Amino acid sequence: MLVQHHPHPASAAPAAPVAPGRARDWAEIQERMLVPLYEAVYEHLEVGTGTRLLGLGCGSGLALLMAATRGAQVTGVDTDHARVDLARQRLLPDPGTPGTPGTAGTPGGTGHPRGGPRLETRLLYGGPSDAAASDDQDLPAYNLVTALQPIGCTADDADGLVPTLTAAVPLAERGSAVVLAGWGPPERCATTGVLRIACRLTERLRGRGAWRPALRDDLEDVAARAGLHPDGSGRVSCPFGYADTDSAVRGLLSTGHFDAAVEASDQETVEKEITEALHPHTRPDGTVWMPNVFRYLVARIP
């Protein structure tokens, strides 16, 4: 794994709700591709028992689970009900556990999915305001905020993340770290060639959701607009590997990057185009392998 930390930087918006089947594709196929990113961030910030983490756009909860196994207290928010439901199955698997959420917006309970230390874990539908509304006034503020769903692939994902971060800042202590993630340079991301399909198929859709290449300063721009002070960055190798082409197509569709392409054409056309674009990355044994590099930015709340 390539991990490069830079002590000084050079120079998710909430996802649209998806069907339960596609949310499961994300959880079972695609989300694990980002494990090296999660690990690098947690190592960089020494996440552990003293960490009180607020995960924005927490998805199906893999990043939160990894933080919880390090001893962190975690709260996750996401606008996608299907993904949050899967996160609850991962982090709060026993419906009989006291405090386990049963309805949207209910604070999560305690417990560890593998019988380890009892931890405070909360998973909520919505955004930072929903976390604030459910917070116990006696609980300390968060000292780490993460937005680990990589931005930089659509024209509006950065714009959508700014108000989410702005709403999260008052919930954390001054000086706390806020971590943003994004796609690396297109020339370092093999998946970029596949994502360009979305651009071609959405040429007649010049509005929301259209794909575009990641820009060098996407993360710094978002941090500045949210009033945060950059305090370091890193690059992480996150190859996308799939058992076969069908898994690759399902995984890539679960990211949401092709939603506008489906709207502009149809599901069958998009799947066919993705399959053809995967040919150069398909090995003789049928597996698919695409090396990628992702960036993360650590910023501080002033």
C-alpha positions as CSV (number, residue, x, y, z in Angstrom):
1,M,0.0,0.0,0.0
2,L,1.3,3.4,-1.0
3,V,0.8,5.9,1.8
4,Q,2.5,9.3,1.6
5,H,1.9,11.8,4.4
6,H,2.6,15.5,4.0
7,P,2.8,17.5,7.1
8,H,1.8,20.6,5.2
9,P,-0.6,20.5,2.3
10,A,0.6,21.2,-1.2
11,S,-0.6,23.7,-3.3
12,A,-19.8,13.8,1.0
13,A,-22.3,15.6,0.2
14,P,-25.0,13.5,1.3
15,A,-25.6,10.7,-1.2
16,A,-29.0,10.4,-3.0
17,P,-31.1,7.6,-1.5
18,V,-30.6,4.3,-3.3
19,A,-32.6,1.0,-3.4
20,P,-31.8,-1.6,-0.8
21,G,-30.3,-3.9,-3.4
22,R,-27.8,-1.3,-4.6
23,A,-27.0,-0.3,-1.0
24,R,-26.1,-3.9,-0.3
25,D,-23.9,-3.9,-3.4
26,W,-22.1,-0.9,-2.0
27,A,-21.7,-2.6,1.4
28,E,-20.7,-6.1,0.1
29,I,-18.7,-5.2,-3.0
30,Q,-17.5,-1.6,-3.2
31,E,-17.0,-0.1,0.2
32,R,-14.1,-2.4,1.1
33,M,-12.1,-0.8,-1.7
34,L,-11.7,2.2,0.6
35,V,-10.3,0.3,3.6
36,P,-6.7,1.5,2.9
37,L,-8.0,5.1,3.0
38,Y,-9.7,4.6,6.3
39,E,-6.7,2.8,7.8
40,A,-4.3,5.6,6.7
41,V,-6.5,8.3,8.1
42,Y,-6.9,6.6,11.5
43,E,-3.2,5.8,11.7
44,H,-2.4,9.5,10.9
45,L,-4.7,10.8,13.6
46,E,-4.0,8.0,16.1
47,V,-7.7,7.2,16.5
48,G,-8.3,5.3,19.7
49,T,-10.1,5.2,23.0
50,G,-10.1,9.0,23.4
51,T,-11.7,9.6,20.0
52,R,-15.2,10.9,19.7
53,L,-16.0,10.7,16.0
54,L,-18.8,12.1,13.9
55,G,-18.9,10.4,10.5
56,L,-20.7,12.4,7.8
57,G,-22.1,10.4,5.0
58,C,-21.3,7.2,7.0
59,G,-22.9,4.9,4.4
60,S,-23.1,1.3,5.5
61,G,-20.7,1.9,8.4
62,L,-17.5,0.1,7.5
63,A,-15.3,3.2,8.4
64,L,-17.2,3.6,11.7
65,L,-16.7,-0.1,12.5
66,M,-13.0,0.2,12.0
67,A,-12.8,3.3,14.3
68,A,-14.9,1.5,16.9
69,T,-12.6,-1.5,16.9
70,R,-9.8,1.0,17.8
71,G,-11.9,2.1,20.8
72,A,-13.4,5.2,19.4
73,Q,-16.9,6.3,20.3
74,V,-18.7,6.8,17.0
75,T,-21.7,8.6,15.6
76,G,-22.7,8.2,12.0
77,V,-25.2,10.2,9.9
78,D,-26.4,9.7,6.4
79,T,-29.4,10.7,4.3
80,D,-29.7,7.2,2.8
81,H,-32.0,5.0,4.8
82,A,-30.9,1.7,3.1
83,R,-27.2,2.3,3.9
84,V,-27.9,3.4,7.5
85,D,-30.0,0.2,8.0
86,L,-27.0,-1.8,6.9
87,A,-24.7,0.1,9.1
88,R,-27.0,-0.7,12.1
89,Q,-26.8,-4.4,11.2
90,R,-23.0,-4.1,11.3
91,L,-22.5,-2.0,14.4
92,L,-25.7,-2.8,16.4
93,P,-26.5,-6.3,15.3
94,D,-28.6,-7.4,18.3
95,P,-32.1,-5.9,18.1
96,G,-32.5,-6.8,21.8
97,T,-29.6,-4.6,22.9
98,P,-30.9,-1.8,25.2
99,G,-30.8,1.5,23.2
100,T,-30.6,-0.2,19.8
101,P,-32.4,2.2,17.4
102,G,-35.6,1.0,16.0
103,T,-36.9,4.1,14.2
104,A,-35.3,6.8,12.2
105,G,-33.6,9.4,14.3
106,T,-33.4,7.3,17.5
107,P,-30.0,7.4,19.2
108,G,-28.0,4.3,18.9
109,G,-27.2,2.0,21.8
110,T,-24.1,0.4,23.2
111,G,-22.3,-2.8,22.5
112,H,-19.6,-4.2,20.2
113,P,-20.4,-6.5,17.3
114,R,-17.6,-8.9,18.3
115,G,-18.0,-9.0,22.0
116,G,-15.3,-6.5,22.8
117,P,-15.5,-3.4,25.0
118,R,-18.9,-1.7,25.3
119,L,-18.9,1.5,23.2
120,E,-21.2,4.3,22.6
121,T,-22.4,3.9,19.0
122,R,-25.1,6.0,17.3
123,L,-26.4,5.8,13.8
124,L,-28.9,8.4,12.5
125,Y,-30.8,9.2,9.4
126,G,-30.0,12.7,8.2
127,G,-27.2,15.1,8.8
128,P,-25.3,17.0,11.5
129,S,-28.4,18.8,12.7
130,D,-30.0,15.4,13.5
131,A,-26.9,14.4,15.5
132,A,-27.1,17.7,17.4
133,A,-30.8,17.2,18.1
134,S,-30.2,13.8,19.6
135,D,-27.1,14.7,21.6
136,D,-27.1,14.3,25.3
137,Q,-26.1,17.7,26.7
138,D,-23.8,16.0,29.2
139,L,-21.8,14.3,26.5
140,P,-18.5,15.9,25.5
141,A,-18.2,17.5,22.0
142,Y,-16.7,15.5,19.1
143,N,-13.0,15.8,18.6
144,L,-12.9,14.3,15.1
145,V,-15.2,14.8,12.1
146,T,-14.8,12.7,9.0
147,A,-16.3,12.9,5.5
148,L,-14.6,9.9,3.9
149,Q,-16.9,9.4,0.9
150,P,-14.4,10.7,-1.8
151,I,-15.5,13.8,-3.7
152,G,-14.2,15.1,-7.0
153,C,-16.2,13.0,-9.5
154,T,-19.3,15.2,-10.1
155,A,-19.9,18.8,-10.6
156,D,-21.8,19.2,-7.4
157,D,-20.4,16.9,-4.8
158,A,-18.0,19.5,-3.4
159,D,-20.8,22.1,-3.3
160,G,-23.0,19.8,-1.4
161,L,-20.4,18.9,1.2
162,V,-19.7,22.6,2.2
163,P,-23.0,23.2,4.1
164,T,-22.8,19.7,5.7
165,L,-19.3,20.6,7.1
166,T,-20.5,24.0,8.2
167,A,-23.3,22.5,10.2
168,A,-21.0,19.9,11.8
169,V,-18.3,22.4,13.0
170,P,-20.3,23.7,16.0
171,L,-20.6,20.1,17.3
172,A,-16.9,19.6,17.6
173,E,-14.2,21.1,19.9
174,R,-12.1,24.0,18.7
175,G,-8.9,22.6,17.1
176,S,-10.5,19.3,16.2
177,A,-9.5,17.5,13.0
178,V,-11.9,17.4,10.1
179,V,-10.9,14.9,7.4
180,L,-12.0,15.1,3.8
181,A,-11.3,12.5,1.1
182,G,-11.2,12.8,-2.7
183,W,-10.1,11.1,-5.8
184,G,-6.5,11.5,-6.8
185,P,-5.1,12.7,-10.1
186,P,-6.9,11.2,-13.1
187,E,-3.6,9.9,-14.5
188,R,-3.1,7.9,-11.2
189,C,-6.6,6.4,-11.2
190,A,-7.3,3.6,-13.6
191,T,-11.0,3.8,-12.8
192,T,-11.1,7.3,-14.3
193,G,-11.3,5.7,-17.8
194,V,-14.4,3.8,-16.8
195,L,-15.9,6.9,-15.1
196,R,-15.5,8.9,-18.3
197,I,-18.4,6.9,-19.6
198,A,-20.7,8.8,-17.3
199,C,-19.3,12.1,-18.8
200,R,-19.9,10.9,-22.4
201,L,-23.4,9.6,-21.7
202,T,-24.4,12.8,-19.9
203,E,-23.2,15.3,-22.5
204,R,-26.7,16.4,-23.0
205,L,-27.3,16.8,-19.2
206,R,-25.4,19.9,-18.4
207,G,-26.6,20.1,-14.8
208,R,-26.6,18.3,-11.5
209,G,-24.7,15.0,-11.2
210,A,-22.6,15.3,-14.4
211,W,-19.2,13.6,-14.0
212,R,-16.0,15.5,-14.3
213,P,-12.3,14.7,-13.5
214,A,-11.1,15.4,-10.0
215,L,-9.2,18.7,-9.6
216,R,-6.0,19.2,-7.7
217,D,-7.4,21.6,-5.1
218,D,-10.9,20.1,-4.6
219,L,-10.3,19.3,-1.0
220,E,-8.6,22.5,-0.1
221,D,-11.3,24.5,-1.8
222,V,-14.1,22.8,0.2
223,A,-12.1,23.2,3.5
224,A,-11.6,26.9,2.8
225,R,-15.3,27.5,2.0
226,A,-16.3,25.7,5.3
227,G,-14.0,28.0,7.3
228,L,-11.5,25.2,8.1
229,H,-7.7,25.5,8.2
230,P,-5.7,22.8,6.3
231,D,-3.2,21.0,8.5
232,G,-1.8,18.2,6.4
233,S,-2.6,15.7,3.6
234,G,-1.8,12.3,2.3
235,R,-2.2,10.0,-0.7
236,V,-3.3,6.4,-0.4
237,S,-3.3,3.5,-2.9
238,C,-6.8,2.1,-3.1
239,P,-7.0,-0.5,-6.0
240,F,-10.4,-1.6,-7.1
241,G,-10.4,-5.4,-7.3
242,Y,-13.4,-7.5,-8.3
243,A,-14.1,-11.2,-8.6
244,D,-15.5,-10.8,-12.1
245,T,-17.0,-8.3,-14.5
246,D,-20.5,-8.6,-13.1
247,S,-19.3,-7.7,-9.6
248,A,-17.3,-4.8,-11.0
249,V,-20.4,-3.4,-12.8
250,R,-22.6,-3.8,-9.7
251,G,-20.0,-2.2,-7.5
252,L,-19.3,0.8,-9.7
253,L,-23.1,1.4,-10.2
254,S,-23.5,1.4,-6.4
255,T,-21.2,4.5,-6.1
256,G,-23.9,6.7,-7.6
257,H,-21.4,8.1,-10.1
258,F,-23.4,6.7,-13.0
259,D,-26.9,7.8,-11.9
260,A,-27.0,10.8,-14.3
261,A,-25.8,8.5,-17.1
262,V,-28.7,6.1,-16.4
263,E,-31.1,9.1,-16.4
264,A,-29.6,10.3,-19.7
265,S,-29.8,6.9,-21.4
266,D,-31.0,3.7,-19.7
267,Q,-29.7,1.1,-17.3
268,E,-28.9,-1.5,-19.9
269,T,-26.9,0.9,-22.0
270,V,-24.8,2.1,-19.0
271,E,-24.1,-1.5,-17.9
272,K,-23.0,-2.4,-21.4
273,E,-20.7,0.6,-21.7
274,I,-19.1,-0.1,-18.3
275,T,-18.5,-3.7,-19.2
276,E,-16.7,-2.7,-22.4
277,A,-14.6,-0.1,-20.5
278,L,-13.6,-2.8,-18.1
279,H,-12.0,-5.0,-20.8
280,P,-8.5,-3.5,-20.5
281,H,-8.6,-4.1,-16.7
282,T,-9.9,-7.7,-16.9
283,R,-7.3,-10.4,-16.2
284,P,-7.1,-13.8,-18.0
285,D,-8.8,-15.5,-14.9
286,G,-11.7,-13.1,-15.2
287,T,-10.9,-10.9,-12.2
288,V,-10.9,-7.1,-12.6
289,W,-8.1,-4.9,-11.2
290,M,-7.8,-1.1,-11.4
291,P,-5.1,0.7,-9.4
292,N,-6.2,4.1,-8.0
293,V,-4.8,6.8,-5.7
294,F,-7.0,8.7,-3.3
295,R,-6.2,11.9,-1.3
296,Y,-7.2,12.9,2.1
297,L,-6.9,16.3,3.7
298,V,-6.7,17.0,7.5
299,A,-8.2,20.4,8.4
300,R,-8.7,22.0,11.8
301,I,-11.6,23.9,13.3
302,P,-10.4,27.4,14.3
